[in-house]
Amino acid sequence: MTTTTSSTDPGFSNISNKLNTNGSVTKLLLGLAALALGQGLQDGNGQLTYHALIWLTIALTCAGASMAFRRLSIPLISRRVLWVVLITGLIWQFYQLLTMVPAESLLPDYRQSFWQFQICIFVGGGCALLSLMPMRGGPRWAHRSLIILTFVAIFFAGIWMIKVSPKPFIDVYMFQQTSSEALLQGHNPYLLTPPNIYGNMLYYGAQLVKNGKMTIGNPYPPLSIYLSSISYAVTKDIRYSDLVAILVAGMLMVFLRPSRETLLATYIFLFTPRIYYVIEQSWTEPLVLVLAVAVVWCAMHRPAWKYLALGLMIASKQYMVFMLPLIFLLFSPGSTKRIWAQSLGWTVGSAFVVTAPLAFWNFPAFLWDVGLAQLYQVSRIDALSYATAYARVFGYFPTQFLSLVVLGAALLLFLRFGERTPAGFASALALGLGLFFAFSKQAFCNYYFLVIGLLCCALAAMPILENLSATALKTNESTMQGMKRSED
């Protein structure tokens, strides 16, 4: 596998090279969390079911344990156990994609061409497994070709999905399509009044619909509209931006570290069972994910860019603003207050630059669409969250601020005990968002898809186990030599 020229932040290098005796355990738990959450989404299509709630609980438990075990001394597991468990989960994901309907708004005659999708998954999965095999003197170009073919197969599977589901029945698609068209014609997307396509008020608060028309033109921040508009300008379908974002996120994961473990983490993400459902439904989380992975990549390879990327990530979705305190995990040990202030300035500044042009075009409309209207969203009884489960048992929802309380407590723990490395940042981001969604009044496939991607990114960013073993040997040798000199 090819590597990128790295100018890794020396502060992070020092941390990453420290002996981490629980590296294999942490990696296994992160992989299990991603696999379990993928199964939860597959079981209920991102909605609340008994089994989906169990899978969600397993995923959050594993994600939390992966962070806690970095500071605890526990028995090691062999690298073979790690690979057997995660490869088995990956193969199971291949099987689900090959045998189950990948989405829901498909054309009635989609089965006539379903074999094309299956061939893409079969070829992509086969190339992925071959690329994970140990290289024993084989040509590097063959290994690279297998990785490239995996991505190409996923790309064509995504095209098939978009073609056989040309008009998904979901408001997100309507919002992004009409907004992109309006922006390209010189109109403000936040001033649009699209129709309520559902014809009822099951999904909206009373303040969001008047006379059958939406009072919001687009509920998403400007950056997602910009990115979707590029896809619309080229293809007339904004979902190609999601497909490209997923592929770019996967590529960035591959180039985090040159290792088979990094490839395995990337493939767990790229073959998660509901990935094509996310593409079909045109959700914007793939755009958020690619920017989050870009932050981790920059922190490892281009430190000077990481705060610019962080600002774009913060500007990509409303709930990402709550994750700004995690910037602390990107600071190198020993950073001064001046560096903190500059870093925060670059982050907020880049977020402001991409948001301001569309926001200040008509600020009241922007403030309503992106901000205040979110307060009137209804509590969904089908959401995959503990708040919804509580409502089904007791007949009413807990306060909508519960998710913020849980997130606030988690952030305090992350800032106190979190690992100040790119992998630690990705882990905290994944678990923080996972907990936030799990206690929210609305939590569906798109939100947890983002968490899966972040878990895989954290796994891909962790130090390579061979390097940890080498570091352990060097540390032991240095210790023995120091003891011998002190005795002399």
Secondary structure, DSSP 8 states (H G I E B T S, - for coil): ---------HHHHHHHTS--TTHHHHHHHHHHHHHHHHHHHHHHTTB--HHHHHHHHHHHHHHHHHHHGGGS------HHHHHHHHHHHHHHHHHHHHHS---SS--TTGGGSHHHHHHHHHHHHHHHHHHTS--SS--HHHHHHHHHHHHHHHHHHHHHHHHH-SS-S-HHHHHHHHHHHHHHTT--GGG---B-TTSSSSSS-GGGEETTEES-S--S-HHHHHHHHHHHHHHS-THHHHHHHHHHHHHHHHTTSSSHHHHHHHHHHHT-TTHHHHHHHT-SHHHHHHHHHHHHHHHHH-GGGHHHHHHHHHTT-GGGGGGGGGGGGGS-TT--HHHHHHHHHHHHHHHHHHHHHHHTTSHHHHIIIIIGGGGG----TTBSSHHHHHHHHHSS---TTHHHHHHHHHHHHHHHH---SHHHHHHHHHHHHHHHHHTSS---HHHHHHHHHHHHHHHHHS--HHHHHHHHHHHHHHHHHHHHHHH-
